[in-house]
């Protein structure tokens, strides 16, 4: 399984028979212009995970790609918030097959930002392929802990996050390897601090994929 971090929460996953992009949001532009995608997966509706301005162009450039999203995004599309993406909902507990990948949605709700901010939906995605490591991208929630995860995309910082919760989440998932996502709110010093703590205080071996690096797990 080849993984490329394309900025913030945008992650490109490639296997022998699948090429999947997760969370093309507006905190990064490295995913702009991608082609030959088999699927686009979106964990929730916040624009740093689903860029309403550039997502339609990505879909148009990949007419063969299926778009699977947290269910409320389909309603948003119908209301005009995400015009022209042609998405299918993928609720927690549901699965789809994309090439040689089995994608399972888990969770259901976004992490609490503040009690006065309405809750929205969020699904994490577990990607499995026979003979390949299993990847978990949680989106913006630390509550779902699927079993058998080998690689964890670790959210570094958000308005809903605290480092103590991140460390406990990484420990609970227990993946062998991990890499940072959701890190565009951090400067280099802050990012290095949290990265170092997660690497030192959990059993998960962290790999830095910043800058569009591709790593084969």
Residue pairs with C-beta under 8 A, 6 or more apart in sequence:
1 13
1 14
1 15
1 127
1 129
1 132
1 133
1 135
1 151
1 216
1 217
2 13
2 14
2 15
2 214
2 215
2 216
2 217
3 11
3 12
3 13
3 14
3 135
3 151
3 179
3 209
3 214
3 215
3 216
3 217
4 11
4 12
4 14
4 209
4 212
4 213
4 214
4 215
5 11
5 179
5 180
5 181
5 209
5 210
5 212
5 213
6 12
6 21
6 24
6 28
6 30
6 31
6 212
7 27
7 28
7 29
7 30
7 31
7 184
7 212
8 23
8 25
8 27
8 28
8 48
8 181
8 182
8 183
8 184
9 22
9 23
9 25
9 27
9 43
9 48
9 49
9 137
9 139
9 153
9 155
9 181
9 182
10 21
10 22
10 23
10 24
10 25
10 28
10 30
10 31
11 21
11 22
11 23
11 137
11 153
11 181
12 19
12 20
12 21
12 22
12 31
12 34
12 214
13 19
13 20
13 21
13 22
13 101
13 127
13 135
14 20
15 99
15 100
15 101
15 129
15 132
16 100
17 99
17 100
17 101
18 38
18 39
18 98
18 99
18 100
18 101
18 129
19 36
19 37
19 38
19 99
20 37
20 38
20 39
20 40
20 41
20 98
20 101
20 103
20 127
21 31
21 34
21 37
21 39
21 40
21 41
21 58
22 40
22 41
22 42
22 43
22 125
22 137
23 41
23 42
23 43
23 49
23 50
23 137
23 139
24 31
24 40
24 42
24 49
24 50
24 51
24 54
24 55
24 58
25 46
25 47
25 48
25 49
25 50
25 51
26 47
26 48
26 51
26 52
26 53
26 54
27 48
27 184
28 184
29 54
30 212
31 58
32 54
32 57
32 58
33 61
34 58
34 61
34 62
35 61
35 62
36 62
37 58
37 62
37 64
37 65
38 64
38 65
38 66
38 98
38 99
39 65
39 66
39 67
39 68
39 96
39 98
39 103
40 58
40 59
40 62
40 65
40 66
40 67
40 68
41 68
41 69
41 90
41 103
41 125
41 137
42 49
42 50
42 67
42 68
42 69
42 70
42 73
42 87
43 49
43 70
43 122
43 123
43 124
43 125
43 137
43 138
43 139
43 140
44 50
44 70
44 72
44 73
44 110
44 120
44 121
44 122
44 123
44 139
44 140
45 70
45 72
45 73
45 76
45 81
45 82
45 120
45 121
46 110
46 120
46 140
48 184
49 139
49 140
50 69
50 73
50 82
52 81
52 82
55 82
55 85
56 82
56 83
56 84
56 85
59 65
59 67
59 84
59 85
59 86
60 84
66 88
66 96
66 98
67 85
67 86
67 87
67 88
68 87
68 88
68 89
68 90
68 96
68 103
69 87
69 88
69 89
69 90
70 89
70 90
70 91
70 105
70 121
70 122
70 123
70 139
71 89
71 90
71 91
71 121
72 120
72 121
73 82
73 87
73 89
74 87
74 88
74 89
76 82
77 83
77 85
77 86
77 87
90 96
90 103
90 105
90 123
91 105
91 108
91 123
92 105
92 106
92 107
92 108
92 123
92 144
93 104
93 105
93 106
94 104
94 105
95 102
95 103
95 104
95 105
96 102
96 103
97 103
100 129
100 130
100 132
101 127
101 128
101 129
102 127
102 128
102 129
103 125
103 126
103 127
103 128
104 125
104 126
104 128
104 146
105 123
105 124
105 125
105 126
106 123
106 124
106 125
106 126
106 144
106 146
107 122
107 123
107 124
107 138
107 139
107 141
107 143
107 144
108 121
108 122
108 123
108 144
109 119
109 120
109 121
109 122
109 141
109 143
110 119
110 120
110 121
110 122
110 139
110 140
110 141
110 160
111 122
111 140
111 141
111 142
111 143
111 158
111 160
111 161
112 119
112 160
113 159
113 160
122 139
122 140
122 141
123 139
124 136
124 137
124 138
124 139
124 141
124 144
124 146
125 136
125 137
125 139
126 134
126 135
126 136
126 146
126 149
127 134
127 135
127 136
127 137
128 134
128 148
133 150
133 151
133 176
133 177
133 217
134 148
134 149
134 150
134 151
135 149
135 150
135 151
135 152
135 153
135 217
136 146
136 149
136 151
136 152
136 153
136 173
136 175
137 153
137 181
138 144
138 152
138 153
138 155
138 169
140 155
140 158
140 160
140 182
142 155
142 161
142 165
142 166
142 169
145 169
145 172
145 173
146 173
149 173
149 174
149 175
150 175
150 176
150 177
150 217
151 175
151 176
151 177
151 178
151 179
151 217
152 170
152 173
152 175
152 177
152 178
152 179
152 204
153 178
153 179
153 181
154 166
154 170
154 178
154 179
154 180
154 181
154 198
154 204
154 206
155 161
155 166
155 181
155 182
156 166
156 180
156 181
156 182
156 183
156 186
156 191
156 194
156 195
157 182
157 183
157 185
157 186
157 190
157 191
157 194
158 182
158 185
159 185
161 182
163 194
163 197
166 194
166 198
167 197
167 198
167 201
167 202
170 178
170 198
170 202
170 204
171 201
171 202
171 203
171 204
173 204
174 203
174 204
175 204
176 204
176 205
177 204
177 205
177 206
177 207
177 217
178 198
178 204
178 205
178 206
178 207
179 206
179 207
179 208
179 209
179 215
180 191
180 194
180 195
180 206
180 208
180 209
180 210
183 191
183 210
186 194
191 210
195 206
195 208
198 204
198 206
199 205
199 206
207 215
209 215
